[in-house]
Amino acid sequence: MTQLTISQDIRPISDLKAKGSEIVTQTSTTGRPVVLTRHGRSVAVVLAVDEYERLQQAAERGALVEALREGERDVEAGRTLTHQEMRAKWLAEESKD
């Protein structure tokens, strides 16, 4: 994500209603988010769709990496099951539903 330009990318929330199309165009052309403020405090961020999707994918990759690390810690600590043990556990839980 491109760094904010404070003089251009921080706008009052009233601009969203009055100049919504301009704000959307700005995010698309600059690649920068627009921060909306109310009474001088940040309340929302407008992002281009491609930037939002990139952030979502990055978050998902981060969650996957953390899950893999957790699995590695479990293996190192000896918290493992054989395939048969896991299948039996899964079938037992499924039969409860």
Secondary structure, DSSP 8 states (H G I E B T S, - for coil): -----HHHHEEETHHHHHHHHHHHHHHHHH---EEEEETTEEEEEE--HHHHHHHHHHHHHHHHHHHHHHHHHHHHTT----HHHHHHHHHHHHHH-
